[in-house]
Amino acid sequence: MVSIELACRKHGIKLLYEDQLEQRSFSWRVKIEGGTKLGVVPDRVFALEYTEQNGQVQRAYFFLEADRGTMPVIRHTLSQSSFCRKLLAYEATWTSKVHQRHLGIPRFRVLIVTTIAARVASLLVACAQLKRGHGLFLFANTSVLEKDLFGSVWQNGKTGELSPLLDLPDWQVLPSPASPANP
């Protein structure tokens, strides 16, 4: 979250933490295919607010999952925890529009930050097994935290290609001018 806050300052984007958002409870239950009910509690919830050149204010919502690589990616049964189970729960959230009805959020993305590139590759394979909603997910390992998070440094769950965090206009993605202390 510190890296996100620093990137927001650099680009003039307002970071809203979950306690600043209208919705106060960011935990919910969804029913996935087959009738299994799963609970969803993101590690963090935040929104990014920015103004377009035409003066219109936009807000993008994110659920952050900080994966330390301790949970298996896939298990044989959904009764045990796995990262695939989390992906299925977010997919069901989107498919059944829980984010709109329960959370009052028009749309969202899920940022998944994990330990190493090999783990990202495993998570992308699990994401590819979803029936829909692949584009909800953006993956990166912790090395991305040293980069500009608004650049194309996130692997999207749909194609695995590098994508930006937001589709910002070019004028907002340009690096900020160097300060005298940091030429």
C-alpha positions in Angstrom: 0.0 0.0 0.0 3.0 2.3 0.6 4.1 1.8 -3.0 0.6 2.5 -4.3 0.4 5.7 -2.2 3.8 6.9 -3.5 2.7 6.2 -7.1 -0.5 8.1 -6.5 1.4 11.1 -5.2 3.7 11.0 -8.3 0.7 11.0 -10.7 -1.6 13.3 -8.8 -4.1 10.5 -8.1 -6.1 10.4 -4.9 -5.9 7.2 -3.0 -9.0 6.3 -0.9 -8.6 3.6 1.7 -11.5 1.4 2.7 -12.4 3.5 5.7 -12.8 6.5 3.4 -15.3 4.7 1.1 -19.0 4.7 1.5 -19.3 1.0 2.0 -18.1 -0.1 5.5 -18.2 -3.9 5.2 -16.0 -5.4 2.6 -16.7 -9.1 3.3 -19.4 -11.1 1.6 -20.5 -14.6 0.5 -21.0 -15.9 -3.0 -22.3 -19.1 -4.5 -20.1 -20.6 -7.1 -21.1 -23.1 -9.8 -22.2 -26.3 -8.2 -23.8 -24.5 -5.2 -20.7 -24.2 -3.0 -20.8 -21.0 -0.9 -17.5 -19.1 -0.4 -16.7 -16.1 1.8 -14.7 -13.2 0.4 -12.6 -10.9 2.5 -10.0 -9.0 0.5 -6.7 -8.2 2.2 -7.2 -4.5 1.4 -9.8 -2.5 -0.4 -9.0 0.9 -2.0 -10.1 3.2 -4.7 -8.1 5.5 -7.0 -9.7 8.8 -7.9 -8.5 10.9 -10.8 -9.7 13.8 -12.9 -9.7 13.4 -16.7 -8.7 16.3 -19.0 -12.4 17.1 -19.5 -12.8 17.6 -15.7 -14.8 14.5 -15.1 -13.8 12.6 -11.9 -13.3 8.9 -12.3 -13.0 6.3 -9.5 -11.5 2.8 -9.9 -12.0 0.2 -7.1 -9.5 -2.5 -6.2 -9.4 -5.5 -4.0 -5.8 -6.4 -3.1 -4.7 -10.0 -2.4 -1.2 -10.2 -0.9 -0.1 -13.8 -1.6 2.9 -15.0 0.4 3.0 -18.3 -1.5 2.0 -20.4 1.5 -1.4 -21.5 0.2 -1.6 -24.1 -2.6 -2.7 -22.7 -5.9 -5.1 -25.6 -6.7 -6.5 -28.4 -4.6 -8.6 -31.4 -5.6 -11.6 -30.1 -3.5 -13.0 -26.6 -2.8 -13.6 -27.5 0.8 -9.9 -26.7 1.4 -8.4 -23.3 1.0 -6.5 -22.6 -2.3 -5.8 -19.6 -4.4 -8.0 -21.0 -7.1 -10.9 -20.9 -4.6 -10.3 -17.1 -4.2 -10.3 -16.6 -7.9 -13.6 -18.5 -8.2 -15.1 -16.3 -5.4 -14.1 -13.1 -7.2 -15.4 -14.5 -10.5 -18.7 -15.3 -8.8 -18.8 -11.8 -7.2 -18.5 -10.2 -10.7 -20.8 -12.7 -12.5 -23.6 -12.3 -9.9 -23.0 -8.5 -9.6 -22.5 -8.7 -5.8 -20.1 -5.8 -6.1 -22.9 -3.6 -7.4 -25.8 -4.8 -5.2 -24.0 -5.4 -1.9 -21.0 -3.1 -2.1 -22.3 -0.3 -4.3 -19.2 -0.5 -6.5 -19.8 -0.3 -10.3 -16.8 -2.4 -11.2 -13.6 -3.6 -9.7 -10.2 -5.2 -10.3 -8.3 -7.6 -8.2 -4.6 -6.9 -7.7 -2.6 -10.0 -6.7 0.9 -9.4 -5.5 2.9 -12.5 -4.7 6.5 -13.5 -3.9 8.2 -14.6 -7.1 7.7 -14.7 -10.9 7.2 -18.5 -10.8 4.3 -18.1 -8.4 2.7 -15.4 -10.8 3.0 -18.0 -13.6 1.2 -20.6 -11.5 -1.6 -18.1 -10.6 -2.0 -17.2 -14.2 -2.5 -20.9 -15.1 -5.2 -21.1 -12.4 -6.8 -18.0 -13.7 -6.9 -19.4 -17.2 -9.1 -22.2 -15.9 -11.9 -19.7 -14.9 -14.9 -19.7 -17.3 -15.1 -15.9 -17.4 -13.9 -12.7 -15.7 -10.2 -13.3 -16.5 -9.7 -9.5 -17.1 -10.6 -8.8 -13.4 -7.2 -9.9 -12.3 -3.8 -8.2 -12.4 -0.8 -10.2 -11.2 2.7 -9.1 -10.1 5.5 -10.3 -7.9 6.9 -8.0 -5.2 9.7 -6.7 -7.5 7.0 -4.5 -9.2 6.7 -2.5 -6.0 10.0 -0.8 -6.9 8.6 0.4 -10.3 6.0 2.9 -11.3 2.8 1.0 -10.5 0.9 3.0 -13.1 3.1 1.7 -15.9 2.5 -1.5 -17.7 4.0 -3.7 -15.0 1.0 -5.9 -14.2 0.3 -9.2 -15.9 -3.4 -9.4 -16.8 -5.3 -12.6 -16.2 -6.9 -12.5 -19.6 -3.8 -12.7 -21.8 -0.8 -12.7 -19.4 0.4 -9.6 -21.2 1.7 -6.6 -19.2 -1.0 -4.0 -18.5 -1.2 -0.7 -16.6 -3.1 -0.5 -13.3 -5.4 2.1 -14.9 -6.1 3.2 -18.4 -4.9 6.7 -17.8 -4.5 9.3 -20.5 -0.9 9.7 -21.6 -0.6 13.1 -19.9 -1.0 11.4 -16.5 1.4 8.5 -17.1 4.4 10.8 -17.9 7.0 10.9 -15.1 6.7 13.8 -12.8 9.4 16.5 -13.2 12.6 15.9 -11.3 12.8 17.9 -8.1 16.0 19.8 -7.2 16.8 17.1 -4.6 16.3 14.3 -7.1 17.5 15.5 -10.6 
